[in-house]
């Protein structure tokens, strides 16, 4: 049992645990710079915001009707399947646990 850590003796400091790696200095500097930049930004006018949003929406590639229909069908089928699964699990657990919690 030599691997088991022993408690420190009276008057001795506790042994240090494993040291956690500190974030690299460059990364921390980048994070701080980004935070300062974001904090110093002035609010954008609503008109400017919507113009920029419209420019970004123009860059978006939208799916064709066939792809959209297939994707929607898959999502709806999965939602129904999960609802049936959760409902069935709820029914089973309710029947199993009801006798435990029913008033006598």
Gaussian input, Z-matrix of N, CA and C with variables (Angstrom, degrees):
# hf/3-21g

backbone

0 1
 N
 C     1     B1
 C     2     B2     1     A1
 N     3     B3     2     A2     1     D1
 C     4     B4     3     A3     2     D2
 C     5     B5     4     A4     3     D3
 N     6     B6     5     A5     4     D4
 C     7     B7     6     A6     5     D5
 C     8     B8     7     A7     6     D6
 N     9     B9     8     A8     7     D7
 C    10    B10     9     A9     8     D8
 C    11    B11    10    A10     9     D9
 N    12    B12    11    A11    10    D10
 C    13    B13    12    A12    11    D11
 C    14    B14    13    A13    12    D12
 N    15    B15    14    A14    13    D13
 C    16    B16    15    A15    14    D14
 C    17    B17    16    A16    15    D15
 N    18    B18    17    A17    16    D16
 C    19    B19    18    A18    17    D17
 C    20    B20    19    A19    18    D18
 N    21    B21    20    A20    19    D19
 C    22    B22    21    A21    20    D20
 C    23    B23    22    A22    21    D21
 N    24    B24    23    A23    22    D22
 C    25    B25    24    A24    23    D23
 C    26    B26    25    A25    24    D24
 N    27    B27    26    A26    25    D25
 C    28    B28    27    A27    26    D26
 C    29    B29    28    A28    27    D27
 N    30    B30    29    A29    28    D28
 C    31    B31    30    A30    29    D29
 C    32    B32    31    A31    30    D30
 N    33    B33    32    A32    31    D31
 C    34    B34    33    A33    32    D32
 C    35    B35    34    A34    33    D33
 N    36    B36    35    A35    34    D34
 C    37    B37    36    A36    35    D35
 C    38    B38    37    A37    36    D36
 N    39    B39    38    A38    37    D37
 C    40    B40    39    A39    38    D38
 C    41    B41    40    A40    39    D39
 N    42    B42    41    A41    40    D40
 C    43    B43    42    A42    41    D41
 C    44    B44    43    A43    42    D42
 N    45    B45    44    A44    43    D43
 C    46    B46    45    A45    44    D44
 C    47    B47    46    A46    45    D45
 N    48    B48    47    A47    46    D46
 C    49    B49    48    A48    47    D47
 C    50    B50    49    A49    48    D48
 N    51    B51    50    A50    49    D49
 C    52    B52    51    A51    50    D50
 C    53    B53    52    A52    51    D51
 N    54    B54    53    A53    52    D52
 C    55    B55    54    A54    53    D53
 C    56    B56    55    A55    54    D54
 N    57    B57    56    A56    55    D55
 C    58    B58    57    A57    56    D56
 C    59    B59    58    A58    57    D57
 N    60    B60    59    A59    58    D58
 C    61    B61    60    A60    59    D59
 C    62    B62    61    A61    60    D60
 N    63    B63    62    A62    61    D61
 C    64    B64    63    A63    62    D62
 C    65    B65    64    A64    63    D63
 N    66    B66    65    A65    64    D64
 C    67    B67    66    A66    65    D65
 C    68    B68    67    A67    66    D66
 N    69    B69    68    A68    67    D67
 C    70    B70    69    A69    68    D68
 C    71    B71    70    A70    69    D69
 N    72    B72    71    A71    70    D70
 C    73    B73    72    A72    71    D71
 C    74    B74    73    A73    72    D72
 N    75    B75    74    A74    73    D73
 C    76    B76    75    A75    74    D74
 C    77    B77    76    A76    75    D75
 N    78    B78    77    A77    76    D76
 C    79    B79    78    A78    77    D77
 C    80    B80    79    A79    78    D78
 N    81    B81    80    A80    79    D79
 C    82    B82    81    A81    80    D80
 C    83    B83    82    A82    81    D81
 N    84    B84    83    A83    82    D82
 C    85    B85    84    A84    83    D83
 C    86    B86    85    A85    84    D84
 N    87    B87    86    A86    85    D85
 C    88    B88    87    A87    86    D86
 C    89    B89    88    A88    87    D87
 N    90    B90    89    A89    88    D88
 C    91    B91    90    A90    89    D89
 C    92    B92    91    A91    90    D90
 N    93    B93    92    A92    91    D91
 C    94    B94    93    A93    92    D92
 C    95    B95    94    A94    93    D93
 N    96    B96    95    A95    94    D94
 C    97    B97    96    A96    95    D95
 C    98    B98    97    A97    96    D96
 N    99    B99    98    A98    97    D97
 C   100   B100    99    A99    98    D98
 C   101   B101   100   A100    99    D99
 N   102   B102   101   A101   100   D100
 C   103   B103   102   A102   101   D101
 C   104   B104   103   A103   102   D102
 N   105   B105   104   A104   103   D103
 C   106   B106   105   A105   104   D104
 C   107   B107   106   A106   105   D105
 N   108   B108   107   A107   106   D106
 C   109   B109   108   A108   107   D107
 C   110   B110   109   A109   108   D108
 N   111   B111   110   A110   109   D109
 C   112   B112   111   A111   110   D110
 C   113   B113   112   A112   111   D111
 N   114   B114   113   A113   112   D112
 C   115   B115   114   A114   113   D113
 C   116   B116   115   A115   114   D114
 N   117   B117   116   A116   115   D115
 C   118   B118   117   A117   116   D116
 C   119   B119   118   A118   117   D117
 N   120   B120   119   A119   118   D118
 C   121   B121   120   A120   119   D119
 C   122   B122   121   A121   120   D120
 N   123   B123   122   A122   121   D121
 C   124   B124   123   A123   122   D122
 C   125   B125   124   A124   123   D123
 N   126   B126   125   A125   124   D124
 C   127   B127   126   A126   125   D125
 C   128   B128   127   A127   126   D126
 N   129   B129   128   A128   127   D127
 C   130   B130   129   A129   128   D128
 C   131   B131   130   A130   129   D129
 N   132   B132   131   A131   130   D130
 C   133   B133   132   A132   131   D131
 C   134   B134   133   A133   132   D132
 N   135   B135   134   A134   133   D133
 C   136   B136   135   A135   134   D134
 C   137   B137   136   A136   135   D135
 N   138   B138   137   A137   136   D136
 C   139   B139   138   A138   137   D137
 C   140   B140   139   A139   138   D138
 N   141   B141   140   A140   139   D139
 C   142   B142   141   A141   140   D140
 C   143   B143   142   A142   141   D141
 N   144   B144   143   A143   142   D142
 C   145   B145   144   A144   143   D143
 C   146   B146   145   A145   144   D144
 N   147   B147   146   A146   145   D145
 C   148   B148   147   A147   146   D146
 C   149   B149   148   A148   147   D147
 N   150   B150   149   A149   148   D148
 C   151   B151   150   A150   149   D149
 C   152   B152   151   A151   150   D150
 N   153   B153   152   A152   151   D151
 C   154   B154   153   A153   152   D152
 C   155   B155   154   A154   153   D153
 N   156   B156   155   A155   154   D154
 C   157   B157   156   A156   155   D155
 C   158   B158   157   A157   156   D156
 N   159   B159   158   A158   157   D157
 C   160   B160   159   A159   158   D158
 C   161   B161   160   A160   159   D159
 N   162   B162   161   A161   160   D160
 C   163   B163   162   A162   161   D161
 C   164   B164   163   A163   162   D162
 N   165   B165   164   A164   163   D163
 C   166   B166   165   A165   164   D164
 C   167   B167   166   A166   165   D165
 N   168   B168   167   A167   166   D166
 C   169   B169   168   A168   167   D167
 C   170   B170   169   A169   168   D168
 N   171   B171   170   A170   169   D169
 C   172   B172   171   A171   170   D170
 C   173   B173   172   A172   171   D171
 N   174   B174   173   A173   172   D172
 C   175   B175   174   A174   173   D173
 C   176   B176   175   A175   174   D174
 N   177   B177   176   A176   175   D175
 C   178   B178   177   A177   176   D176
 C   179   B179   178   A178   177   D177
 N   180   B180   179   A179   178   D178
 C   181   B181   180   A180   179   D179
 C   182   B182   181   A181   180   D180
 N   183   B183   182   A182   181   D181
 C   184   B184   183   A183   182   D182
 C   185   B185   184   A184   183   D183
 N   186   B186   185   A185   184   D184
 C   187   B187   186   A186   185   D185
 C   188   B188   187   A187   186   D186
 N   189   B189   188   A188   187   D187
 C   190   B190   189   A189   188   D188
 C   191   B191   190   A190   189   D189
 N   192   B192   191   A191   190   D190
 C   193   B193   192   A192   191   D191
 C   194   B194   193   A193   192   D192
 N   195   B195   194   A194   193   D193
 C   196   B196   195   A195   194   D194
 C   197   B197   196   A196   195   D195
 N   198   B198   197   A197   196   D196
 C   199   B199   198   A198   197   D197
 C   200   B200   199   A199   198   D198
 N   201   B201   200   A200   199   D199
 C   202   B202   201   A201   200   D200
 C   203   B203   202   A202   201   D201
 N   204   B204   203   A203   202   D202
 C   205   B205   204   A204   203   D203
 C   206   B206   205   A205   204   D204
 N   207   B207   206   A206   205   D205
 C   208   B208   207   A207   206   D206
 C   209   B209   208   A208   207   D207
 N   210   B210   209   A209   208   D208
 C   211   B211   210   A210   209   D209
 C   212   B212   211   A211   210   D210
 N   213   B213   212   A212   211   D211
 C   214   B214   213   A213   212   D212
 C   215   B215   214   A214   213   D213
 N   216   B216   215   A215   214   D214
 C   217   B217   216   A216   215   D215
 C   218   B218   217   A217   216   D216
 N   219   B219   218   A218   217   D217
 C   220   B220   219   A219   218   D218
 C   221   B221   220   A220   219   D219
 N   222   B222   221   A221   220   D220
 C   223   B223   222   A222   221   D221
 C   224   B224   223   A223   222   D222
 N   225   B225   224   A224   223   D223
 C   226   B226   225   A225   224   D224
 C   227   B227   226   A226   225   D225
 N   228   B228   227   A227   226   D226
 C   229   B229   228   A228   227   D227
 C   230   B230   229   A229   228   D228
 N   231   B231   230   A230   229   D229
 C   232   B232   231   A231   230   D230
 C   233   B233   232   A232   231   D231
 N   234   B234   233   A233   232   D232
 C   235   B235   234   A234   233   D233
 C   236   B236   235   A235   234   D234
 N   237   B237   236   A236   235   D235
 C   238   B238   237   A237   236   D236
 C   239   B239   238   A238   237   D237
 N   240   B240   239   A239   238   D238
 C   241   B241   240   A240   239   D239
 C   242   B242   241   A241   240   D240
 N   243   B243   242   A242   241   D241
 C   244   B244   243   A243   242   D242
 C   245   B245   244   A244   243   D243
 N   246   B246   245   A245   244   D244
 C   247   B247   246   A246   245   D245
 C   248   B248   247   A247   246   D246
 N   249   B249   248   A248   247   D247
 C   250   B250   249   A249   248   D248
 C   251   B251   250   A250   249   D249
 N   252   B252   251   A251   250   D250
 C   253   B253   252   A252   251   D251
 C   254   B254   253   A253   252   D252
 N   255   B255   254   A254   253   D253
 C   256   B256   255   A255   254   D254
 C   257   B257   256   A256   255   D255
 N   258   B258   257   A257   256   D256
 C   259   B259   258   A258   257   D257
 C   260   B260   259   A259   258   D258
 N   261   B261   260   A260   259   D259
 C   262   B262   261   A261   260   D260
 C   263   B263   262   A262   261   D261
 N   264   B264   263   A263   262   D262
 C   265   B265   264   A264   263   D263
 C   266   B266   265   A265   264   D264
 N   267   B267   266   A266   265   D265
 C   268   B268   267   A267   266   D266
 C   269   B269   268   A268   267   D267
 N   270   B270   269   A269   268   D268
 C   271   B271   270   A270   269   D269
 C   272   B272   271   A271   270   D270
 N   273   B273   272   A272   271   D271
 C   274   B274   273   A273   272   D272
 C   275   B275   274   A274   273   D273
 N   276   B276   275   A275   274   D274
 C   277   B277   276   A276   275   D275
 C   278   B278   277   A277   276   D276
 N   279   B279   278   A278   277   D277
 C   280   B280   279   A279   278   D278
 C   281   B281   280   A280   279   D279
 N   282   B282   281   A281   280   D280
 C   283   B283   282   A282   281   D281
 C   284   B284   283   A283   282   D282
 N   285   B285   284   A284   283   D283
 C   286   B286   285   A285   284   D284
 C   287   B287   286   A286   285   D285
 N   288   B288   287   A287   286   D286
 C   289   B289   288   A288   287   D287
 C   290   B290   289   A289   288   D288
 N   291   B291   290   A290   289   D289
 C   292   B292   291   A291   290   D290
 C   293   B293   292   A292   291   D291
 N   294   B294   293   A293   292   D292
 C   295   B295   294   A294   293   D293
 C   296   B296   295   A295   294   D294
 N   297   B297   296   A296   295   D295
 C   298   B298   297   A297   296   D296
 C   299   B299   298   A298   297   D297
 N   300   B300   299   A299   298   D298
 C   301   B301   300   A300   299   D299
 C   302   B302   301   A301   300   D300
 N   303   B303   302   A302   301   D301
 C   304   B304   303   A303   302   D302
 C   305   B305   304   A304   303   D303
 N   306   B306   305   A305   304   D304
 C   307   B307   306   A306   305   D305
 C   308   B308   307   A307   306   D306
 N   309   B309   308   A308   307   D307
 C   310   B310   309   A309   308   D308
 C   311   B311   310   A310   309   D309

   B1=1.4464
   B2=1.5214
   B3=1.2864
   B4=1.4524
   B5=1.5222
   B6=1.3367
   B7=1.4572
   B8=1.5218
   B9=1.3266
   B10=1.4519
   B11=1.5230
   B12=1.3578
   B13=1.4622
   B14=1.5243
   B15=1.3078
   B16=1.4624
   B17=1.5223
   B18=1.3338
   B19=1.4639
   B20=1.5250
   B21=1.3353
   B22=1.4731
   B23=1.5299
   B24=1.3220
   B25=1.4532
   B26=1.5176
   B27=1.3092
   B28=1.4650
   B29=1.5244
   B30=1.3271
   B31=1.4524
   B32=1.5215
   B33=1.3334
   B34=1.4581
   B35=1.5309
   B36=1.3265
   B37=1.4709
   B38=1.5259
   B39=1.3185
   B40=1.4628
   B41=1.5191
   B42=1.3314
   B43=1.4649
   B44=1.5242
   B45=1.3057
   B46=1.4663
   B47=1.5169
   B48=1.3223
   B49=1.4598
   B50=1.5071
   B51=1.3094
   B52=1.4628
   B53=1.5146
   B54=1.3153
   B55=1.4605
   B56=1.5110
   B57=1.3245
   B58=1.4603
   B59=1.5169
   B60=1.2970
   B61=1.4563
   B62=1.5234
   B63=1.3081
   B64=1.4646
   B65=1.5240
   B66=1.3291
   B67=1.4628
   B68=1.5228
   B69=1.2910
   B70=1.4600
   B71=1.5178
   B72=1.3282
   B73=1.4562
   B74=1.5118
   B75=1.3299
   B76=1.4610
   B77=1.5098
   B78=1.3036
   B79=1.4682
   B80=1.5134
   B81=1.3294
   B82=1.4612
   B83=1.5324
   B84=1.3257
   B85=1.4632
   B86=1.5258
   B87=1.3317
   B88=1.4681
   B89=1.5271
   B90=1.3197
   B91=1.4689
   B92=1.5225
   B93=1.3238
   B94=1.4651
   B95=1.5244
   B96=1.3242
   B97=1.4649
   B98=1.5228
   B99=1.3395
   B100=1.4543
   B101=1.5203
   B102=1.3204
   B103=1.4638
   B104=1.5210
   B105=1.3223
   B106=1.4609
   B107=1.5339
   B108=1.3196
   B109=1.4585
   B110=1.5255
   B111=1.3260
   B112=1.4637
   B113=1.5234
   B114=1.3234
   B115=1.4600
   B116=1.5247
   B117=1.3302
   B118=1.4662
   B119=1.5330
   B120=1.3260
   B121=1.4706
   B122=1.5219
   B123=1.3075
   B124=1.4574
   B125=1.5155
   B126=1.3226
   B127=1.4676
   B128=1.5307
   B129=1.3149
   B130=1.4692
   B131=1.5217
   B132=1.3238
   B133=1.4613
   B134=1.5283
   B135=1.3398
   B136=1.4682
   B137=1.5285
   B138=1.3188
   B139=1.4747
   B140=1.5175
   B141=1.3253
   B142=1.4616
   B143=1.5213
   B144=1.3209
   B145=1.4655
   B146=1.5231
   B147=1.3414
   B148=1.4649
   B149=1.5267
   B150=1.3269
   B151=1.4626
   B152=1.5218
   B153=1.3374
   B154=1.4605
   B155=1.5292
   B156=1.3234
   B157=1.4725
   B158=1.5201
   B159=1.3283
   B160=1.4618
   B161=1.5267
   B162=1.3462
   B163=1.4717
   B164=1.5270
   B165=1.3411
   B166=1.4654
   B167=1.5299
   B168=1.3223
   B169=1.4652
   B170=1.5231
   B171=1.3395
   B172=1.4650
   B173=1.5293
   B174=1.3413
   B175=1.4639
   B176=1.5293
   B177=1.3241
   B178=1.4546
   B179=1.5182
   B180=1.3262
   B181=1.4601
   B182=1.5214
   B183=1.3114
   B184=1.4475
   B185=1.5123
   B186=1.3392
   B187=1.4654
   B188=1.5292
   B189=1.3284
   B190=1.4592
   B191=1.5314
   B192=1.3145
   B193=1.4649
   B194=1.5349
   B195=1.3329
   B196=1.4591
   B197=1.5418
   B198=1.3273
   B199=1.4623
   B200=1.5222
   B201=1.3185
   B202=1.4561
   B203=1.5233
   B204=1.3361
   B205=1.4656
   B206=1.5261
   B207=1.3304
   B208=1.4680
   B209=1.5243
   B210=1.3094
   B211=1.4678
   B212=1.5262
   B213=1.3227
   B214=1.4633
   B215=1.5233
   B216=1.3348
   B217=1.4633
   B218=1.5300
   B219=1.3181
   B220=1.4724
   B221=1.5208
   B222=1.3210
   B223=1.4689
   B224=1.5284
   B225=1.3215
   B226=1.4659
   B227=1.5285
   B228=1.3404
   B229=1.4622
   B230=1.5281
   B231=1.3201
   B232=1.4669
   B233=1.5247
   B234=1.3178
   B235=1.4610
   B236=1.5240
   B237=1.3334
   B238=1.4667
   B239=1.5314
   B240=1.3391
   B241=1.4673
   B242=1.5296
   B243=1.3118
   B244=1.4717
   B245=1.5233
   B246=1.3261
   B247=1.4680
   B248=1.5267
   B249=1.3341
   B250=1.4641
   B251=1.5285
   B252=1.3246
   B253=1.4616
   B254=1.5276
   B255=1.3099
   B256=1.4712
   B257=1.5307
   B258=1.3310
   B259=1.4643
   B260=1.5174
   B261=1.3316
   B262=1.4590
   B263=1.5133
   B264=1.3258
   B265=1.4630
   B266=1.5216
   B267=1.3212
   B268=1.4607
   B269=1.5271
   B270=1.3261
   B271=1.4635
   B272=1.5283
   B273=1.3363
   B274=1.4671
   B275=1.5200
   B276=1.3219
   B277=1.4674
   B278=1.5271
   B279=1.3284
   B280=1.4690
   B281=1.5226
   B282=1.3377
   B283=1.4765
   B284=1.5277
   B285=1.3238
   B286=1.4640
   B287=1.5295
   B288=1.3156
   B289=1.4606
   B290=1.5196
   B291=1.3192
   B292=1.4669
   B293=1.5304
   B294=1.3175
   B295=1.4687
   B296=1.5397
   B297=1.2956
   B298=1.4720
   B299=1.5334
   B300=1.3294
   B301=1.4502
   B302=1.5292
   B303=1.3156
   B304=1.4585
   B305=1.5244
   B306=1.3431
   B307=1.4761
   B308=1.5286
   B309=1.3094
   B310=1.4647
   B311=1.4873
   A1=110.62
   A2=117.30
   A3=120.88
   A4=110.90
   A5=117.55
   A6=120.62
   A7=112.70
   A8=118.20
   A9=121.73
   A10=108.95
   A11=118.29
   A12=119.71
   A13=110.83
   A14=115.36
   A15=121.72
   A16=108.98
   A17=117.46
   A18=119.09
   A19=109.96
   A20=117.01
   A21=119.16
   A22=110.23
   A23=114.63
   A24=119.70
   A25=108.94
   A26=115.78
   A27=121.20
   A28=109.49
   A29=115.39
   A30=120.89
   A31=113.45
   A32=117.95
   A33=120.73
   A34=109.52
   A35=117.22
   A36=118.85
   A37=110.13
   A38=113.93
   A39=120.06
   A40=109.20
   A41=117.50
   A42=118.89
   A43=110.33
   A44=114.94
   A45=120.11
   A46=109.54
   A47=115.42
   A48=120.63
   A49=109.84
   A50=115.96
   A51=118.58
   A52=109.98
   A53=115.34
   A54=119.61
   A55=109.95
   A56=115.19
   A57=120.72
   A58=107.95
   A59=114.59
   A60=119.65
   A61=109.26
   A62=116.07
   A63=121.28
   A64=108.11
   A65=116.67
   A66=118.43
   A67=110.07
   A68=115.16
   A69=119.71
   A70=110.09
   A71=116.47
   A72=121.24
   A73=112.77
   A74=117.01
   A75=120.70
   A76=111.99
   A77=116.69
   A78=120.43
   A79=110.69
   A80=116.16
   A81=120.30
   A82=110.17
   A83=116.13
   A84=119.82
   A85=110.72
   A86=116.57
   A87=120.84
   A88=110.93
   A89=116.15
   A90=120.59
   A91=110.13
   A92=116.34
   A93=119.60
   A94=111.53
   A95=117.38
   A96=120.48
   A97=110.69
   A98=116.06
   A99=119.69
   A100=111.32
   A101=116.44
   A102=120.43
   A103=110.31
   A104=117.54
   A105=120.53
   A106=110.80
   A107=116.69
   A108=120.68
   A109=110.57
   A110=116.35
   A111=119.80
   A112=111.26
   A113=117.24
   A114=120.70
   A115=111.36
   A116=117.47
   A117=120.07
   A118=113.04
   A119=118.34
   A120=120.41
   A121=110.96
   A122=114.35
   A123=120.09
   A124=108.90
   A125=117.94
   A126=119.46
   A127=110.78
   A128=115.34
   A129=121.83
   A130=108.11
   A131=115.64
   A132=120.53
   A133=109.21
   A134=117.63
   A135=119.98
   A136=113.28
   A137=117.12
   A138=120.00
   A139=111.44
   A140=116.65
   A141=121.42
   A142=110.45
   A143=115.80
   A144=120.38
   A145=110.55
   A146=117.17
   A147=120.10
   A148=111.76
   A149=118.35
   A150=120.57
   A151=110.81
   A152=116.55
   A153=120.49
   A154=111.05
   A155=116.08
   A156=119.91
   A157=110.08
   A158=117.69
   A159=121.67
   A160=110.71
   A161=116.57
   A162=120.81
   A163=109.55
   A164=117.39
   A165=120.68
   A166=111.11
   A167=117.55
   A168=120.25
   A169=111.69
   A170=117.39
   A171=120.69
   A172=110.91
   A173=117.27
   A174=121.57
   A175=111.75
   A176=116.79
   A177=121.33
   A178=111.22
   A179=116.55
   A180=120.22
   A181=107.32
   A182=116.34
   A183=122.07
   A184=109.73
   A185=118.00
   A186=119.82
   A187=111.24
   A188=115.46
   A189=118.56
   A190=109.25
   A191=116.68
   A192=121.36
   A193=112.29
   A194=116.73
   A195=121.33
   A196=110.77
   A197=116.95
   A198=121.23
   A199=110.50
   A200=116.38
   A201=120.82
   A202=111.43
   A203=117.00
   A204=121.47
   A205=110.68
   A206=117.32
   A207=121.03
   A208=111.19
   A209=116.40
   A210=120.28
   A211=111.10
   A212=116.63
   A213=120.85
   A214=110.59
   A215=116.48
   A216=120.85
   A217=110.88
   A218=116.70
   A219=120.72
   A220=110.37
   A221=116.90
   A222=120.34
   A223=110.24
   A224=117.67
   A225=120.28
   A226=111.54
   A227=117.35
   A228=120.52
   A229=110.73
   A230=117.02
   A231=120.22
   A232=111.45
   A233=117.45
   A234=120.35
   A235=110.14
   A236=116.64
   A237=120.71
   A238=110.21
   A239=117.57
   A240=121.23
   A241=111.20
   A242=116.77
   A243=119.93
   A244=110.06
   A245=118.06
   A246=120.92
   A247=110.47
   A248=117.27
   A249=120.64
   A250=110.24
   A251=116.92
   A252=121.50
   A253=110.81
   A254=117.01
   A255=120.66
   A256=110.24
   A257=117.51
   A258=120.35
   A259=111.75
   A260=117.51
   A261=120.88
   A262=112.17
   A263=116.30
   A264=120.70
   A265=110.73
   A266=116.92
   A267=121.21
   A268=110.71
   A269=117.25
   A270=121.07
   A271=110.82
   A272=116.71
   A273=120.32
   A274=110.85
   A275=116.20
   A276=119.46
   A277=111.61
   A278=117.35
   A279=120.18
   A280=110.43
   A281=116.37
   A282=119.67
   A283=111.57
   A284=116.42
   A285=119.33
   A286=112.78
   A287=116.40
   A288=120.27
   A289=113.84
   A290=118.32
   A291=120.49
   A292=112.46
   A293=119.99
   A294=118.97
   A295=113.64
   A296=116.76
   A297=119.81
   A298=111.89
   A299=116.93
   A300=120.77
   A301=114.13
   A302=118.07
   A303=121.65
   A304=108.82
   A305=116.47
   A306=118.94
   A307=109.90
   A308=115.84
   A309=120.86
   A310=111.99
   D1=36.16
   D2=-179.84
   D3=-73.23
   D4=-19.53
   D5=-178.40
   D6=-78.92
   D7=-17.65
   D8=-177.46
   D9=-74.34
   D10=125.83
   D11=178.98
   D12=-67.54
   D13=137.11
   D14=179.47
   D15=-93.40
   D16=145.25
   D17=176.57
   D18=-66.32
   D19=149.04
   D20=-179.09
   D21=-66.98
   D22=146.91
   D23=177.18
   D24=-75.43
   D25=159.46
   D26=-177.50
   D27=-58.22
   D28=131.76
   D29=178.08
   D30=89.69
   D31=-6.98
   D32=178.91
   D33=-103.64
   D34=143.91
   D35=177.99
   D36=-70.39
   D37=152.44
   D38=178.17
   D39=-67.20
   D40=142.39
   D41=179.08
   D42=-65.86
   D43=144.23
   D44=179.71
   D45=-72.02
   D46=140.05
   D47=178.39
   D48=-77.71
   D49=-174.71
   D50=178.19
   D51=-62.47
   D52=136.33
   D53=-178.41
   D54=-79.50
   D55=137.27
   D56=177.16
   D57=-87.24
   D58=141.39
   D59=179.49
   D60=-72.99
   D61=127.66
   D62=177.15
   D63=-79.54
   D64=149.04
   D65=177.57
   D66=-59.20
   D67=146.43
   D68=179.12
   D69=-58.61
   D70=143.25
   D71=-176.09
   D72=-55.50
   D73=-42.89
   D74=-179.44
   D75=-63.31
   D76=-40.04
   D77=-179.31
   D78=-66.41
   D79=-42.49
   D80=-179.85
   D81=-64.85
   D82=-38.38
   D83=177.68
   D84=-62.73
   D85=-42.56
   D86=178.45
   D87=-61.44
   D88=-42.39
   D89=-179.53
   D90=-63.30
   D91=-44.44
   D92=-179.93
   D93=-65.76
   D94=-39.87
   D95=178.46
   D96=-63.39
   D97=-43.45
   D98=178.96
   D99=-62.58
   D100=-41.59
   D101=179.95
   D102=-64.05
   D103=-41.80
   D104=179.23
   D105=-65.86
   D106=-40.49
   D107=178.91
   D108=-62.44
   D109=-44.72
   D110=-179.53
   D111=-66.15
   D112=-37.49
   D113=-179.21
   D114=-69.62
   D115=-29.70
   D116=-176.65
   D117=-88.53
   D118=-6.39
   D119=179.71
   D120=-68.55
   D121=144.13
   D122=176.00
   D123=-90.06
   D124=152.03
   D125=178.74
   D126=-60.49
   D127=146.84
   D128=179.81
   D129=-92.29
   D130=140.38
   D131=177.61
   D132=-64.31
   D133=146.93
   D134=-179.22
   D135=-56.18
   D136=-39.64
   D137=179.27
   D138=-61.10
   D139=-43.12
   D140=178.83
   D141=-64.05
   D142=-42.59
   D143=179.51
   D144=-58.26
   D145=-48.54
   D146=-177.58
   D147=-68.24
   D148=-34.98
   D149=175.78
   D150=-62.72
   D151=-45.11
   D152=179.26
   D153=-66.18
   D154=-39.00
   D155=178.43
   D156=-63.46
   D157=-40.78
   D158=179.99
   D159=-64.27
   D160=-40.23
   D161=177.87
   D162=-61.31
   D163=-42.95
   D164=179.64
   D165=-67.12
   D166=-37.66
   D167=178.62
   D168=-65.23
   D169=-32.43
   D170=177.67
   D171=-65.58
   D172=-28.49
   D173=-179.42
   D174=-77.69
   D175=-14.49
   D176=-175.52
   D177=-72.56
   D178=138.22
   D179=173.24
   D180=-97.24
   D181=122.43
   D182=-176.93
   D183=-97.33
   D184=144.60
   D185=179.97
   D186=-71.32
   D187=154.22
   D188=176.18
   D189=-76.70
   D190=171.20
   D191=-173.85
   D192=-60.34
   D193=-40.20
   D194=-178.93
   D195=-63.36
   D196=-47.13
   D197=179.62
   D198=-63.74
   D199=-41.63
   D200=179.57
   D201=-62.94
   D202=-41.92
   D203=179.31
   D204=-64.46
   D205=-44.29
   D206=179.48
   D207=-63.88
   D208=-45.06
   D209=-179.29
   D210=-63.61
   D211=-42.48
   D212=179.33
   D213=-63.59
   D214=-40.32
   D215=178.91
   D216=-62.95
   D217=-43.64
   D218=179.12
   D219=-62.57
   D220=-45.09
   D221=-179.09
   D222=-62.80
   D223=-47.18
   D224=-179.59
   D225=-63.25
   D226=-39.71
   D227=178.45
   D228=-63.43
   D229=-41.77
   D230=178.66
   D231=-66.85
   D232=-38.15
   D233=178.20
   D234=-62.91
   D235=-44.31
   D236=178.75
   D237=-64.24
   D238=-43.48
   D239=-179.72
   D240=-61.89
   D241=-44.13
   D242=179.68
   D243=-67.24
   D244=-38.84
   D245=178.45
   D246=-62.48
   D247=-41.87
   D248=178.04
   D249=-65.44
   D250=-42.74
   D251=179.36
   D252=-61.14
   D253=-49.66
   D254=-178.78
   D255=-65.96
   D256=-40.31
   D257=177.91
   D258=-63.44
   D259=-42.75
   D260=177.91
   D261=-64.92
   D262=-43.11
   D263=177.65
   D264=-62.51
   D265=-40.28
   D266=178.17
   D267=-63.50
   D268=-43.32
   D269=-179.89
   D270=-63.44
   D271=-43.59
   D272=-179.87
   D273=-64.36
   D274=-48.91
   D275=-178.65
   D276=-65.48
   D277=-34.78
   D278=177.92
   D279=-62.97
   D280=-44.07
   D281=179.93
   D282=-66.99
   D283=-36.44
   D284=-179.55
   D285=-73.27
   D286=-38.46
   D287=-173.22
   D288=-94.18
   D289=-15.80
   D290=-178.53
   D291=-57.26
   D292=-43.76
   D293=179.04
   D294=-61.92
   D295=-28.47
   D296=-179.66
   D297=-71.86
   D298=-32.29
   D299=-174.21
   D300=-108.08
   D301=-0.58
   D302=-179.44
   D303=-73.21
   D304=139.84
   D305=177.42
   D306=-66.70
   D307=143.70
   D308=-177.55
   D309=-93.28

